[in-house]
Amino acid sequence: MKFMHLADLHIGKTILEQSLIEDQEYMLNQILKIIEEEKVEIVLIAGDIYDRIVPSSESVELLDSFLNNLIKGLKVKVFIISGNHDSKERLNFGSKIFENDGLYIQTTYDGKIRKVQLEDEFGKLNIYMMPFVKPVDVKQYFKKEIKSYDDAFKYIMENENINQKERNIILAHQFITNCGIEPEQCESETLIIGGTENIDVSYFDKFDYVALRTYTWTSKNWKR
């Protein structure tokens, strides 16, 4: 299956009180063209769909139009998780109904990472949907001390049985660093981006593809 990975659409964003909604509409239309031209079958959207907890009506209408074109027009399956900018309740509204049309939305963690299993000519393809979580969202499921985001994700992954004989994709919206190696920083900097503490990339070793938010880190610098 051919898939496209998107993240951090931030629909409804404003800069210096200037709305970017027209620019975002243009961007999403270009994405639709690429999906059609490349015959993409699955779209993964790894969080921060909206720019604010309470999105504007224009933002909701734009997302609705984009998803309608994907699902009804292009017959693409869409997988969405919530990010730290999204309202879990608002984004999750109607999600059970939408699944009949191929739109999967996951905004909460309930002790297990949600898995959606697909199949093609190469066998099974498992898509794991891990929305943005804070330690407080995870504590109730484990009888262990959880002080940090890294602790939370460690126990989450230890609780999962990933079949590595099958193909596995995970969507996540955490802040990832590379095997405990810290980026260069001045005295006033901390390892936090957008208010989200870092977790170690090694927790994703069992997955064939990891669809993350748009912040990544190399050995020398941050890139977006």
C-alpha positions as a Python dict, from the first residue, in 0.01 Angstrom:
ca = {
    (1, 'M'): (0, 0, 0),
    (2, 'K'): (121, 350, -77),
    (3, 'F'): (71, 599, 205),
    (4, 'M'): (131, 967, 278),
    (5, 'H'): (241, 1093, 619),
    (6, 'L'): (126, 1438, 730),
    (7, 'A'): (148, 1617, 1066),
    (8, 'D'): (102, 1955, 1230),
    (9, 'L'): (-152, 2098, 988),
    (10, 'H'): (-239, 2359, 1254),
    (11, 'I'): (-554, 2455, 1066),
    (12, 'G'): (-672, 2798, 1180),
    (13, 'K'): (-330, 2934, 1267),
    (14, 'T'): (-281, 3310, 1275),
    (15, 'I'): (45, 3508, 1265),
    (16, 'L'): (46, 3869, 1382),
    (17, 'E'): (-337, 3858, 1383),
    (18, 'Q'): (-334, 3752, 1016),
    (19, 'S'): (-533, 3438, 939),
    (20, 'L'): (-358, 3172, 730),
    (21, 'I'): (-681, 2991, 642),
    (22, 'E'): (-664, 3076, 269),
    (23, 'D'): (-302, 2963, 248),
    (24, 'Q'): (-390, 2643, 432),
    (25, 'E'): (-679, 2576, 196),
    (26, 'Y'): (-440, 2613, -98),
    (27, 'M'): (-190, 2378, 72),
    (28, 'L'): (-452, 2111, 138),
    (29, 'N'): (-573, 2130, -222),
    (30, 'Q'): (-217, 2072, -341),
    (31, 'I'): (-192, 1771, -110),
    (32, 'L'): (-512, 1632, -264),
    (33, 'K'): (-360, 1665, -611),
    (34, 'I'): (-47, 1478, -506),
    (35, 'I'): (-252, 1202, -346),
    (36, 'E'): (-454, 1161, -665),
    (37, 'E'): (-148, 1169, -893),
    (38, 'E'): (51, 926, -680),
    (39, 'K'): (-246, 697, -619),
    (40, 'V'): (-200, 712, -242),
    (41, 'E'): (-419, 463, -56),
    (42, 'I'): (-363, 563, 308),
    (43, 'V'): (-313, 905, 468),
    (44, 'L'): (-158, 923, 817),
    (45, 'I'): (-201, 1250, 1009),
    (46, 'A'): (13, 1254, 1324),
    (47, 'G'): (-156, 1517, 1540),
    (48, 'D'): (-203, 1892, 1579),
    (49, 'I'): (-482, 1898, 1326),
    (50, 'Y'): (-604, 2232, 1459),
    (51, 'D'): (-395, 2516, 1597),
    (52, 'R'): (-607, 2568, 1907),
    (53, 'I'): (-825, 2373, 2147),
    (54, 'V'): (-1138, 2553, 2026),
    (55, 'P'): (-1103, 2582, 1646),
    (56, 'S'): (-1286, 2846, 1448),
    (57, 'S'): (-1585, 2754, 1231),
    (58, 'E'): (-1369, 2822, 923),
    (59, 'S'): (-1112, 2573, 1048),
    (60, 'V'): (-1373, 2304, 1107),
    (61, 'E'): (-1525, 2361, 763),
    (62, 'L'): (-1183, 2340, 594),
    (63, 'L'): (-1095, 2012, 766),
    (64, 'D'): (-1440, 1873, 685),
    (65, 'S'): (-1393, 1959, 317),
    (66, 'F'): (-1043, 1810, 309),
    (67, 'L'): (-1151, 1482, 469),
    (68, 'N'): (-1461, 1458, 251),
    (69, 'N'): (-1245, 1493, -61),
    (70, 'L'): (-1007, 1227, 68),
    (71, 'I'): (-1266, 970, 172),
    (72, 'K'): (-1561, 1027, -59),
    (73, 'G'): (-1374, 1164, -359),
    (74, 'L'): (-1042, 977, -364),
    (75, 'K'): (-1153, 671, -163),
    (76, 'V'): (-851, 697, 66),
    (77, 'K'): (-834, 554, 419),
    (78, 'V'): (-738, 821, 672),
    (79, 'F'): (-583, 771, 1016),
    (80, 'I'): (-573, 1066, 1259),
    (81, 'I'): (-439, 1101, 1612),
    (82, 'S'): (-474, 1405, 1836),
    (83, 'G'): (-178, 1628, 1920),
    (84, 'N'): (-113, 1862, 2211),
    (85, 'H'): (-294, 2146, 2029),
    (86, 'D'): (-611, 1945, 1970),
    (87, 'S'): (-921, 1903, 2184),
    (88, 'K'): (-966, 1528, 2231),
    (89, 'E'): (-1343, 1561, 2267),
    (90, 'R'): (-1398, 1785, 1965),
    (91, 'L'): (-1168, 1589, 1733),
    (92, 'N'): (-1319, 1257, 1841),
    (93, 'F'): (-1681, 1359, 1778),
    (94, 'G'): (-1851, 1116, 1538),
    (95, 'S'): (-1540, 897, 1502),
    (96, 'K'): (-1729, 566, 1534),
    (97, 'I'): (-1962, 663, 1250),
    (98, 'F'): (-1677, 781, 1028),
    (99, 'E'): (-1500, 444, 1047),
    (100, 'N'): (-1762, 297, 813),
    (101, 'D'): (-1621, 531, 547),
    (102, 'G'): (-1254, 463, 624),
    (103, 'L'): (-1177, 751, 863),
    (104, 'Y'): (-1009, 639, 1185),
    (105, 'I'): (-960, 890, 1468),
    (106, 'Q'): (-792, 817, 1800),
    (107, 'T'): (-767, 1081, 2072),
    (108, 'T'): (-735, 880, 2396),
    (109, 'Y'): (-516, 609, 2546),
    (110, 'D'): (-702, 338, 2740),
    (111, 'G'): (-422, 107, 2849),
    (112, 'K'): (-345, -35, 2506),
    (113, 'I'): (-242, 134, 2183),
    (114, 'R'): (-524, 103, 1935),
    (115, 'K'): (-436, -120, 1640),
    (116, 'V'): (-615, -121, 1305),
    (117, 'Q'): (-526, -417, 1086),
    (118, 'L'): (-532, -395, 708),
    (119, 'E'): (-422, -646, 446),
    (120, 'D'): (-288, -632, 93),
    (121, 'E'): (-103, -861, -147),
    (122, 'F'): (201, -857, 85),
    (123, 'G'): (10, -967, 394),
    (124, 'K'): (-102, -794, 712),
    (125, 'L'): (-33, -427, 784),
    (126, 'N'): (-90, -308, 1141),
    (127, 'I'): (-142, 62, 1206),
    (128, 'Y'): (-100, 162, 1572),
    (129, 'M'): (-259, 491, 1676),
    (130, 'M'): (-95, 658, 1977),
    (131, 'P'): (-236, 1007, 2045),
    (132, 'F'): (-45, 1266, 2244),
    (133, 'V'): (-44, 1172, 2612),
    (134, 'K'): (84, 1321, 2935),
    (135, 'P'): (208, 1111, 3229),
    (136, 'V'): (-120, 1176, 3413),
    (137, 'D'): (-308, 1008, 3125),
    (138, 'V'): (-104, 690, 3170),
    (139, 'K'): (-67, 650, 3548),
    (140, 'Q'): (-405, 487, 3602),
    (141, 'Y'): (-310, 190, 3384),
    (142, 'F'): (18, 93, 3549),
    (143, 'K'): (104, 17, 3911),
    (144, 'K'): (440, 186, 3872),
    (145, 'E'): (583, 526, 3949),
    (146, 'I'): (557, 753, 3647),
    (147, 'K'): (734, 1085, 3682),
    (148, 'S'): (804, 1182, 3322),
    (149, 'Y'): (689, 1143, 2964),
    (150, 'D'): (975, 899, 2910),
    (151, 'D'): (855, 682, 3200),
    (152, 'A'): (503, 685, 3058),
    (153, 'F'): (610, 581, 2710),
    (154, 'K'): (844, 315, 2843),
    (155, 'Y'): (559, 138, 3022),
    (156, 'I'): (322, 188, 2731),
    (157, 'M'): (561, 11, 2494),
    (158, 'E'): (645, -265, 2743),
    (159, 'N'): (272, -339, 2757),
    (160, 'E'): (247, -394, 2382),
    (161, 'N'): (304, -725, 2200),
    (162, 'I'): (429, -622, 1857),
    (163, 'N'): (443, -904, 1602),
    (164, 'Q'): (759, -823, 1408),
    (165, 'K'): (678, -1087, 1147),
    (166, 'E'): (410, -849, 1024),
    (167, 'R'): (445, -492, 900),
    (168, 'N'): (384, -236, 1173),
    (169, 'I'): (331, 140, 1151),
    (170, 'I'): (276, 370, 1449),
    (171, 'L'): (144, 726, 1463),
    (172, 'A'): (266, 929, 1760),
    (173, 'H'): (288, 1293, 1861),
    (174, 'Q'): (556, 1301, 2129),
    (175, 'F'): (890, 1484, 2128),
    (176, 'I'): (1159, 1228, 2036),
    (177, 'T'): (1535, 1240, 2096),
    (178, 'N'): (1803, 1001, 1980),
    (179, 'C'): (1909, 731, 2226),
    (180, 'G'): (1974, 962, 2517),
    (181, 'I'): (2203, 1192, 2318),
    (182, 'E'): (2116, 1552, 2398),
    (183, 'P'): (2127, 1829, 2135),
    (184, 'E'): (2362, 2120, 2178),
    (185, 'Q'): (2197, 2390, 2388),
    (186, 'C'): (2279, 2707, 2571),
    (187, 'E'): (2234, 2746, 2949),
    (188, 'S'): (1883, 2889, 2913),
    (189, 'E'): (1754, 2607, 2690),
    (190, 'T'): (1571, 2293, 2799),
    (191, 'L'): (1477, 1976, 2616),
    (192, 'I'): (1116, 2080, 2574),
    (193, 'I'): (941, 2180, 2252),
    (194, 'G'): (586, 2310, 2262),
    (195, 'G'): (564, 2217, 2628),
    (196, 'T'): (631, 1848, 2558),
    (197, 'E'): (913, 1658, 2730),
    (198, 'N'): (1129, 1427, 2525),
    (199, 'I'): (1115, 1047, 2506),
    (200, 'D'): (1375, 808, 2368),
    (201, 'V'): (1353, 696, 2004),
    (202, 'S'): (1447, 339, 2099),
    (203, 'Y'): (1090, 273, 2217),
    (204, 'F'): (991, 254, 1849),
    (205, 'D'): (1249, -6, 1744),
    (206, 'K'): (990, -275, 1671),
    (207, 'F'): (806, -65, 1415),
    (208, 'D'): (880, -57, 1042),
    (209, 'Y'): (768, 304, 1005),
    (210, 'V'): (709, 570, 1269),
    (211, 'A'): (482, 860, 1170),
    (212, 'L'): (575, 1142, 1408),
    (213, 'R'): (510, 1513, 1444),
    (214, 'T'): (729, 1736, 1228),
    (215, 'Y'): (1003, 1802, 1485),
    (216, 'T'): (1298, 1565, 1451),
    (217, 'W'): (1652, 1570, 1579),
    (218, 'T'): (1981, 1470, 1420),
    (219, 'S'): (2319, 1441, 1590),
    (220, 'K'): (2397, 1810, 1540),
    (221, 'N'): (2079, 2014, 1521),
    (222, 'W'): (1701, 2028, 1532),
    (223, 'K'): (1510, 2026, 1206),
    (224, 'R'): (1150, 2094, 1131),
}
